[in-house]
Amino acid sequence: MNLDEAGMFVRVNVAAQRARQLMQGAAPKVESRSRKPAAIAIQEVEEGLIEAFTPSELPESLREAAFGPDESAESEE
């Protein structure tokens, strides 16, 4: 999902999720004068350094990491 074209609601939610990651120890993707995770996250979103995916757009490897293996695919075999 291109965040430049996304609405403000989506951009704010993505920045909030990124701020949580930063608070949990993720490395910032930008040099910033601020030490506040929310300010750093907003800067990362504004500079286009954050990728966001809707659940249907998630790459398979990320989908499994986030939600576990797709059990419906196993039951069809």
N, CA, C and O atoms as a GROMACS GRO file, in nm:
protein
  308
    1MET      N    1   0.085  -0.117   0.000
    1MET     CA    2   0.000   0.000   0.000
    1MET      C    3   0.090   0.123   0.000
    1MET      O    4   0.182   0.134   0.080
    2ASN      N    5   0.062   0.212  -0.088
    2ASN     CA    6   0.138   0.336  -0.096
    2ASN      C    7   0.081   0.435   0.006
    2ASN      O    8  -0.032   0.481  -0.009
    3LEU      N    9   0.159   0.467   0.107
    3LEU     CA   10   0.110   0.556   0.212
    3LEU      C   11   0.096   0.700   0.166
    3LEU      O   12   0.024   0.778   0.228
    4ASP      N   13   0.164   0.737   0.057
    4ASP     CA   14   0.148   0.872   0.004
    4ASP      C   15   0.005   0.893  -0.046
    4ASP      O   16  -0.047   1.004  -0.040
    5GLU      N   17  -0.057   0.787  -0.095
    5GLU     CA   18  -0.192   0.796  -0.148
    5GLU      C   19  -0.298   0.756  -0.046
    5GLU      O   20  -0.417   0.774  -0.070
    6ALA      N   21  -0.255   0.701   0.068
    6ALA     CA   22  -0.349   0.658   0.170
    6ALA      C   23  -0.406   0.778   0.244
    6ALA      O   24  -0.348   0.887   0.245
    7GLY      N   25  -0.521   0.756   0.302
    7GLY     CA   26  -0.585   0.863   0.380
    7GLY      C   27  -0.512   0.888   0.511
    7GLY      O   28  -0.427   0.809   0.553
    8MET      N   29  -0.546   0.997   0.574
    8MET     CA   30  -0.483   1.036   0.700
    8MET      C   31  -0.505   0.929   0.807
    8MET      O   32  -0.414   0.903   0.886
    9PHE      N   33  -0.622   0.868   0.812
    9PHE     CA   34  -0.652   0.766   0.912
    9PHE      C   35  -0.553   0.650   0.902
    9PHE      O   36  -0.501   0.604   1.003
   10VAL      N   37  -0.527   0.604   0.782
   10VAL     CA   38  -0.434   0.493   0.760
   10VAL      C   39  -0.292   0.535   0.800
   10VAL      O   40  -0.222   0.460   0.866
   11ARG      N   41  -0.252   0.653   0.759
   11ARG     CA   42  -0.117   0.701   0.791
   11ARG      C   43  -0.096   0.713   0.941
   11ARG      O   44   0.011   0.678   0.992
   12VAL      N   45  -0.196   0.763   1.014
   12VAL     CA   46  -0.186   0.777   1.159
   12VAL      C   47  -0.177   0.640   1.224
   12VAL      O   48  -0.098   0.620   1.316
   13ASN      N   49  -0.256   0.544   1.178
   13ASN     CA   50  -0.252   0.410   1.234
   13ASN      C   51  -0.119   0.342   1.207
   13ASN      O   52  -0.066   0.273   1.295
   14VAL      N   53  -0.064   0.358   1.089
   14VAL     CA   54   0.066   0.299   1.057
   14VAL      C   55   0.174   0.362   1.144
   14VAL      O   56   0.261   0.291   1.195
   15ALA      N   57   0.169   0.494   1.162
   15ALA     CA   58   0.268   0.561   1.247
   15ALA      C   59   0.255   0.514   1.392
   15ALA      O   60   0.356   0.497   1.460
   16ALA      N   61   0.133   0.492   1.439
   16ALA     CA   62   0.113   0.444   1.576
   16ALA      C   63   0.171   0.304   1.594
   16ALA      O   64   0.235   0.275   1.694
   17GLN      N   65   0.148   0.218   1.495
   17GLN     CA   66   0.204   0.082   1.503
   17GLN      C   67   0.356   0.088   1.499
   17GLN      O   68   0.423   0.013   1.571
   18ARG      N   69   0.412   0.175   1.417
   18ARG     CA   70   0.557   0.187   1.409
   18ARG      C   71   0.613   0.243   1.540
   18ARG      O   72   0.720   0.200   1.584
   19ALA      N   73   0.543   0.337   1.602
   19ALA     CA   74   0.588   0.393   1.730
   19ALA      C   75   0.594   0.282   1.835
   19ALA      O   76   0.686   0.278   1.917
   20ARG      N   77   0.496   0.191   1.834
   20ARG     CA   78   0.499   0.077   1.927
   20ARG      C   79   0.622  -0.009   1.902
   20ARG      O   80   0.687  -0.054   1.997
   21GLN      N   81   0.653  -0.033   1.775
   21GLN     CA   82   0.773  -0.112   1.743
   21GLN      C   83   0.898  -0.044   1.796
   21GLN      O   84   0.987  -0.109   1.851
   22LEU      N   85   0.906   0.087   1.779
   22LEU     CA   86   1.023   0.161   1.827
   22LEU      C   87   1.032   0.154   1.980
   22LEU      O   88   1.142   0.140   2.034
   23MET      N   89   0.920   0.163   2.047
   23MET     CA   90   0.920   0.152   2.194
   23MET      C   91   0.964   0.015   2.242
   23MET      O   92   1.017   0.000   2.352
   24GLN      N   93   0.942  -0.086   2.157
   24GLN     CA   94   0.981  -0.223   2.193
   24GLN      C   95   1.125  -0.254   2.151
   24GLN      O   96   1.171  -0.367   2.167
   25GLY      N   97   1.195  -0.156   2.099
   25GLY     CA   98   1.336  -0.174   2.069
   25GLY      C   99   1.376  -0.179   1.923
   25GLY      O  100   1.494  -0.200   1.893
   26ALA      N  101   1.283  -0.160   1.831
   26ALA     CA  102   1.318  -0.159   1.689
   26ALA      C  103   1.409  -0.040   1.660
   26ALA      O  104   1.397   0.066   1.722
   27ALA      N  105   1.500  -0.058   1.566
   27ALA     CA  106   1.593   0.048   1.529
   27ALA      C  107   1.524   0.150   1.439
   27ALA      O  108   1.454   0.111   1.345
   28PRO      N  109   1.542   0.278   1.467
   28PRO     CA  110   1.484   0.381   1.379
   28PRO      C  111   1.546   0.374   1.239
   28PRO      O  112   1.661   0.335   1.222
   29LYS      N  113   1.467   0.411   1.140
   29LYS     CA  114   1.513   0.411   1.001
   29LYS      C  115   1.560   0.549   0.957
   29LYS      O  116   1.600   0.566   0.842
   30VAL      N  117   1.555   0.647   1.047
   30VAL     CA  118   1.596   0.783   1.016
   30VAL      C  119   1.683   0.838   1.129
   30VAL      O  120   1.676   0.793   1.244
   31GLU      N  121   1.764   0.936   1.093
   31GLU     CA  122   1.835   1.014   1.195
   31GLU      C  123   1.737   1.124   1.237
   31GLU      O  124   1.683   1.195   1.153
   32SER      N  125   1.716   1.136   1.366
   32SER     CA  126   1.620   1.234   1.414
   32SER      C  127   1.674   1.306   1.536
   32SER      O  128   1.746   1.249   1.617
   33ARG      N  129   1.639   1.433   1.546
   33ARG     CA  130   1.677   1.507   1.667
   33ARG      C  131   1.588   1.466   1.783
   33ARG      O  132   1.627   1.479   1.899
   34SER      N  133   1.471   1.415   1.752
   34SER     CA  134   1.376   1.374   1.855
   34SER      C  135   1.411   1.235   1.908
   34SER      O  136   1.463   1.150   1.836
   35ARG      N  137   1.382   1.215   2.034
   35ARG     CA  138   1.398   1.080   2.092
   35ARG      C  139   1.262   1.018   2.117
   35ARG      O  140   1.254   0.907   2.171
   36LYS      N  141   1.155   1.087   2.080
   36LYS     CA  142   1.019   1.039   2.102
   36LYS      C  143   0.980   0.943   1.991
   36LYS      O  144   0.988   0.977   1.873
   37PRO      N  145   0.938   0.821   2.027
   37PRO     CA  146   0.902   0.722   1.925
   37PRO      C  147   0.794   0.770   1.829
   37PRO      O  148   0.801   0.741   1.709
   38ALA      N  149   0.695   0.843   1.878
   38ALA     CA  150   0.588   0.889   1.789
   38ALA      C  151   0.641   0.987   1.685
   38ALA      O  152   0.603   0.980   1.568
   39ALA      N  153   0.728   1.079   1.726
   39ALA     CA  154   0.784   1.176   1.632
   39ALA      C  155   0.872   1.106   1.528
   39ALA      O  156   0.869   1.141   1.410
   40ILE      N  157   0.948   1.008   1.571
   40ILE     CA  158   1.034   0.934   1.478
   40ILE      C  159   0.948   0.855   1.380
   40ILE      O  160   0.977   0.852   1.260
   41ALA      N  161   0.842   0.792   1.430
   41ALA     CA  162   0.754   0.713   1.344
   41ALA      C  163   0.687   0.802   1.239
   41ALA      O  164   0.678   0.763   1.122
   42ILE      N  165   0.641   0.918   1.279
   42ILE     CA  166   0.578   1.010   1.183
   42ILE      C  167   0.679   1.052   1.077
   42ILE      O  168   0.646   1.058   0.959
   43GLN      N  169   0.801   1.080   1.117
   43GLN     CA  170   0.906   1.118   1.021
   43GLN      C  171   0.931   1.004   0.924
   43GLN      O  172   0.946   1.027   0.804
   44GLU      N  173   0.936   0.880   0.973
   44GLU     CA  174   0.958   0.764   0.886
   44GLU      C  175   0.845   0.750   0.784
   44GLU      O  176   0.869   0.722   0.667
   45VAL      N  177   0.721   0.769   0.829
   45VAL     CA  178   0.606   0.760   0.738
   45VAL      C  179   0.613   0.872   0.635
   45VAL      O  180   0.592   0.847   0.516
   46GLU      N  181   0.641   0.994   0.678
   46GLU     CA  182   0.648   1.108   0.586
   46GLU      C  183   0.757   1.091   0.481
   46GLU      O  184   0.742   1.137   0.368
   47GLU      N  185   0.867   1.025   0.518
   47GLU     CA  186   0.977   1.005   0.423
   47GLU      C  187   0.958   0.880   0.337
   47GLU      O  188   1.043   0.848   0.254
   48GLY      N  189   0.848   0.809   0.357
   48GLY     CA  190   0.818   0.692   0.274
   48GLY      C  191   0.902   0.570   0.307
   48GLY      O  192   0.922   0.484   0.220
   49LEU      N  193   0.952   0.560   0.429
   49LEU     CA  194   1.039   0.449   0.466
   49LEU      C  195   0.964   0.331   0.526
   49LEU      O  196   1.025   0.228   0.554
   50ILE      N  197   0.834   0.345   0.544
   50ILE     CA  198   0.753   0.240   0.606
   50ILE      C  199   0.661   0.180   0.500
   50ILE      O  200   0.594   0.253   0.426
   51GLU      N  201   0.658   0.048   0.494
   51GLU     CA  202   0.565  -0.021   0.406
   51GLU      C  203   0.447  -0.069   0.488
   51GLU      O  204   0.464  -0.115   0.601
   52ALA      N  205   0.329  -0.058   0.433
   52ALA     CA  206   0.210  -0.106   0.500
   52ALA      C  207   0.137  -0.201   0.406
   52ALA      O  208   0.136  -0.182   0.284
   53PHE      N  209   0.076  -0.301   0.464
   53PHE     CA  210   0.003  -0.400   0.386
   53PHE      C  211  -0.134  -0.421   0.446
   53PHE      O  212  -0.150  -0.424   0.568
   54THR      N  213  -0.235  -0.436   0.361
   54THR     CA  214  -0.363  -0.485   0.409
   54THR      C  215  -0.345  -0.635   0.428
   54THR      O  216  -0.254  -0.692   0.369
   55PRO      N  217  -0.429  -0.702   0.507
   55PRO     CA  218  -0.412  -0.845   0.526
   55PRO      C  219  -0.405  -0.924   0.394
   55PRO      O  220  -0.329  -1.020   0.384
   56SER      N  221  -0.483  -0.885   0.295
   56SER     CA  222  -0.482  -0.957   0.168
   56SER      C  223  -0.355  -0.931   0.087
   56SER      O  224  -0.321  -1.010  -0.001
   57GLU      N  225  -0.284  -0.822   0.115
   57GLU     CA  226  -0.162  -0.788   0.042
   57GLU      C  227  -0.036  -0.845   0.106
   57GLU      O  228   0.071  -0.841   0.045
   58LEU      N  229  -0.048  -0.898   0.227
   58LEU     CA  230   0.071  -0.948   0.296
   58LEU      C  231   0.140  -1.058   0.218
   58LEU      O  232   0.074  -1.151   0.171
   59PRO      N  233   0.271  -1.050   0.204
   59PRO     CA  234   0.344  -1.163   0.145
   59PRO      C  235   0.325  -1.287   0.231
   59PRO      O  236   0.308  -1.276   0.353
   60GLU      N  237   0.328  -1.403   0.171
   60GLU     CA  238   0.300  -1.529   0.242
   60GLU      C  239   0.388  -1.546   0.366
   60GLU      O  240   0.339  -1.586   0.471
   61SER      N  241   0.517  -1.516   0.354
   61SER     CA  242   0.606  -1.534   0.468
   61SER      C  243   0.567  -1.444   0.585
   61SER      O  244   0.572  -1.487   0.701
   62LEU      N  245   0.527  -1.321   0.557
   62LEU     CA  246   0.484  -1.231   0.663
   62LEU      C  247   0.349  -1.272   0.719
   62LEU      O  248   0.325  -1.259   0.839
   63ARG      N  249   0.260  -1.320   0.634
   63ARG     CA  250   0.128  -1.364   0.679
   63ARG      C  251   0.141  -1.478   0.779
   63ARG      O  252   0.074  -1.480   0.882
   64GLU      N  253   0.229  -1.576   0.747
   64GLU     CA  254   0.249  -1.688   0.839
   64GLU      C  255   0.312  -1.641   0.970
   64GLU      O  256   0.275  -1.691   1.076
   65ALA      N  257   0.406  -1.547   0.963
   65ALA     CA  258   0.469  -1.496   1.084
   65ALA      C  259   0.368  -1.422   1.171
   65ALA      O  260   0.374  -1.430   1.294
   66ALA      N  261   0.275  -1.351   1.108
   66ALA     CA  262   0.178  -1.272   1.183
   66ALA      C  263   0.061  -1.355   1.233
   66ALA      O  264   0.014  -1.335   1.346
   67PHE      N  265   0.013  -1.448   1.150
   67PHE     CA  266  -0.110  -1.518   1.182
   67PHE      C  267  -0.095  -1.668   1.198
   67PHE      O  268  -0.192  -1.737   1.230
   68GLY      N  269   0.024  -1.722   1.175
   68GLY     CA  270   0.046  -1.865   1.181
   68GLY      C  271   0.014  -1.928   1.047
   68GLY      O  272  -0.033  -1.861   0.955
   69PRO      N  273   0.041  -2.060   1.035
   69PRO     CA  274   0.016  -2.127   0.907
   69PRO      C  275  -0.132  -2.128   0.872
   69PRO      O  276  -0.218  -2.134   0.960
   70ASP      N  277  -0.160  -2.121   0.743
   70ASP     CA  278  -0.298  -2.123   0.694
   70ASP      C  279  -0.349  -2.265   0.701
   70ASP      O  280  -0.314  -2.348   0.617
   71GLU      N  281  -0.432  -2.293   0.800
   71GLU     CA  282  -0.482  -2.429   0.821
   71GLU      C  283  -0.584  -2.470   0.716
   71GLU      O  284  -0.604  -2.590   0.693
   72SER      N  285  -0.651  -2.374   0.651
   72SER     CA  286  -0.750  -2.409   0.550
   72SER      C  287  -0.681  -2.474   0.429
   72SER      O  288  -0.740  -2.560   0.365
   73ALA      N  289  -0.558  -2.432   0.397
   73ALA     CA  290  -0.483  -2.490   0.286
   73ALA      C  291  -0.444  -2.634   0.317
   73ALA      O  292  -0.442  -2.719   0.227
   74GLU      N  293  -0.414  -2.664   0.443
   74GLU     CA  294  -0.377  -2.798   0.480
   74GLU      C  295  -0.495  -2.893   0.477
   74GLU      O  296  -0.480  -3.010   0.443
   75SER      N  297  -0.615  -2.843   0.512
   75SER     CA  298  -0.732  -2.930   0.516
   75SER      C  299  -0.782  -2.964   0.377
   75SER      O  300  -0.855  -3.062   0.361
   76GLU      N  301  -0.745  -2.885   0.274
   76GLU     CA  302  -0.789  -2.912   0.138
   76GLU      C  303  -0.708  -3.023   0.074
   76GLU      O  304  -0.753  -3.081  -0.024
   77GLU      N  305  -0.590  -3.055   0.126
   77GLU     CA  306  -0.504  -3.155   0.063
   77GLU      C  307  -0.549  -3.294   0.089
   77GLU      O  308  -0.487  -3.390   0.042
   0.00000   0.00000   0.00000
